[in-house]
Amino acid sequence: MANREFSALQRRIDELIDLCHQLNDENKALKAREAALMQERNRLSEKNELARSRVDAMINRLKALEQNP
């Protein structure tokens, strides 16, 4: 009886070890994905700021044209 209990416990420990490996791999993948998304977010934020600056410059030029016909 003790042998069967020991075998069942050993199988359960092996399953938990496998689960830990799986969760570690998933965690690494999620961290890599997060880093990629943060880089993309920063790139898009810079692009948005550049577009905003260009629009502001166009608006200022149009206002200047209106004041000096």
N, C-alpha and C positions, 0 to 999 in steps of 0.2 A: 504494500500500500504506500509506504513512504517513497518508494522508487517512482511510482506513478505521480505522486504529488510533486516530487522533485522535478520530474520531466515536464509536468504541466507548468510549474513555476519557471523552469528554464525556457520553455517556449514563450511564456508571457514576457519574460525579460528580453528575449530576442526580438519579440514584436515591438516592445517599447524602444529598444535600441534602434530598430529600423525606423520607427516613427520619429525619433529624435533626429536621425540623419535626414529624413524627408523634410522635417520642419526646418532644419538648418539650411538645406538647399533652397527651400522655398523662401526663407528669410533673406538669403543672399540675393536671390532673383528679385525679390521685392525691393531691396535696397538699391540694386542696380537700376531698376525701373524708376524708382524715385529720383535717383541722381539724374537720369536721362530726362525725366519730366521737368526737373528743376532747371536744367540747362536750356531746355526748349522754352520754358516760361521766361527765363531771363532774356533769351534771344528775341522772343516775341515782344517783350516789354521794351527792349531797346528799339526794335523796329517801330513799335507804336509811338514811342517818344520822338523818333525821327520824323514820322509822318505828321505828328502834331506840330512839330517845329516848322515843317514845310508849309502846312496849312496856315499857321500863324503868319509866316512870312508872306504868303500869297494875299492874305487878308490885309496885311499892312500895306502891301503894294497897291492893292485895289483902293484902299482908303486914300493913299497918297495921290492916285490918279484922279479920284473924285474931287480932291481939294485943288488940284492943279490941272484944270481942263485944257 
